[in-house]
Amino acid sequence: MSGQTESKAVESERAANTRQRILEAARTEFAASGFGGGRVDRVASLAGVNKERIYAYFGDKRALFIATIVSAVTEVGMTVGQDAEDLVAFAGRVFDFIAQHPQTLRLLTWARLETDPWDEATAQLDDLPLPENMIARWQDEGVVSTEWNPRDLYVIIWGLCEVWHVPPFNRDGSGGTSDHHRKALVQYVVQLLGEARGLPVQVEG
């Protein structure tokens, strides 16, 4: 490797590290204060860079927010969207991820409340392994009921796992029910959903 090529590689790695620090700082800031209350100068301070560097990498505050959401959703997809043993194990993985990443959950909640960034974010997630694709494969293999849309199943699983970690449901008013028991309850419900039990109930519109 020539000296010039090596220098460019070092510079590229340094830039990637700086960008990652900015995204981590932005996740902390936006998770705490949302898009409206988030401050780019606080992100800069947390990341140890000046605001001009943030604008050079991301353009403006909204673009930084979108990039932060993309980073968070990518983390979700790469963690829970990798091959799991089966649908029940997958539900347990989602539950554990949400329990262990309250900041990510808070950020995504702010995103739902304050802005409509999903179309912009989705456009940047073409290569992300989608959990619903894994569910669809299990359906093709005959181990998960085909009565349900795989994306709908994923949404149900996420919702069942998420609800225990948001107010008021995260408060323990049920005689000491633990996350372990709640996870087991989620997995039991998901097991029932994954089993073929005849056609879905017909609901009149």
N, C-alpha and C positions, 0 to 999 in steps of 0.2 A: 504494500500500500504506500503510495507516494505521500510526502508530507502534506501536500495540499488536500488530497483525498481524505487523509486521516483528520486533518483540521476540520473539514466539512462534516465528517462523521461526528466528531466531538461537539461541534456547534449544533448539529441536528439533535443529538441526544440531550444537550443542555436545554434546547428550546422545548423538546418534548417534556422534560422534567419540569420546566417552568410552567408550561401549559397545564400539566397535571396538578401542580401546586395551586394554581389559580382555580381549577375546577373543584379541588377539595375545599378550598377556602370559600368558594361560592356556594357549595353545598351547605356548609355550616351556616353561612349568612342567610341564604334564602330559606333554609329549613327553619331558622329561628324567626325570621321577620317577613317571609313571603316576598313576592316580586315587588309589591308596592312599597313595603317598608325596607327592603334590602338596599344597602348602600354600596356602591362600587368602591368608595374609598375604604370602607371597612374590609371588603374583599382584598383590596390591595395590601392593606396592613397585615391581614392574616397570612397572605401569600408571600409577603416580603418583597413586593414589587411596587412600582409606581403605577398610577392609573393609566398612564399613556401606554404602558406595556399591555395592559388588559385590553384597551381599545384596539391596539395593533393586532392582537391575536383574535379578538372576538367581534370587534366592530362597535357594539353598543350594549347597553344593559340588557335589553330584551334578547339579543343574540347570545349573550352570556348565560341568561336564564335558560334558553332553549338548549344550549350546549350542556348545561348542568343537568337538565332533565334527561337528555340523551345519554349522558354518562351514567346516571342513576339507573335508567331502564336497561342499559347495556349490562350493568352489574347484575341486575335481577335476572336477565336472560341468560347470562353466562353462568350464573350460579344455579338457578332452579331449572333452566332450560336444557341443561346437559342431560344425558341419558340417566334416568332413574330406573330402579328395578321394576316398578309397576306403579299404577295410579295411586295406590295407598302410600307407598314410599314417597312418591312425588308430592303428595299433599303434606306429608310430614316435613319435607324439605322446604316447601313454601312457608309453612308455619314457623319453622326454625329461622328462616331468613328474615321474616318480618319481625320476629321477636328480637333478633340480634341486630337489626338495623333500624332503630326507631327514627334516626335522622332521615333516612331515605323515605320512610313512610310519611313523615311529616312534610318533606319536600314535595312528594307526589300529591299529598292532600292540598297543599298550597296551590300547586299547579292546577288542580281541578277547580279550586274555589276562585282564583283570581284572574286567570287568563285562559285562553283556548290554544295552547301551544302544540296540541297533539299532532295535527297535520304536518306542521313544520318539523317536529321531532321525528315522526314516523318516516319522513323522507330520508332521514339520515341513518335509518336502522335496517336497511335492506339486507345486510349480511348477518343480522342477529338471529341465532337459533331460536325459533318461536316455540314456547312450551306446547301450544296447541298442535303443532306439527308432530310432536312426540306422542301426544294423545291420539291423533289421527292414525299414526302408525300402529299403536296398540289396538285401535279399532280394526284396522286392516288385518291384524294378526288374530283377531277374534277373542282378545282377552279383555276388551272393554266394550260395553254396549254401544251399538251404533245408533241408538234411539236419540242420542243427544248430539248436537253440534259440538265439535271439539273445542271451539273457542268459548262456547257457552259453558262447557264443563270447566275450562280454565278460569273463567270469570267467577263461577260459583265457588271454586276452590279458593281463589284469592280472597273473595269476599268473606268466606267462612273463616279464613285464617286472619284476615285483617281486623275483623270486627272485635276480636278479643283484645286488641292493642290500641283501641281508640276510645276516648271518653264517650259515654260513661261506662262502657262495658269492660274497660281495663281495670276498673275498681273492683276489688274483691269483696263483694257483698253476699257471697254464696256459701259461707261457712268454710272458707279456706280452700276452695277449688284451685288447684295449681295449674300452671301452664301444661304440665305433663298430662293431666286429665283432660284439659281442653283440647290438646293436640290429639289425644286418643279419641275424643268425641268427634272431632273433625274427620279423622281418618275412618272412623266407623261410618259416618254419613257418606263420605266419598266412596267407600267400598260398596255401599248400597246403590249409589248412583251408577257406579261402573258395572254393576251386574245387570244383565238383560232380564227384564221382568215384564215383557209384553209392551204394547204400545203405550206412549205417554198419555196421561189423562187429557181428554179433549176439553179445552176451556172455551166457553162461548165468549166472543168479543162484544 
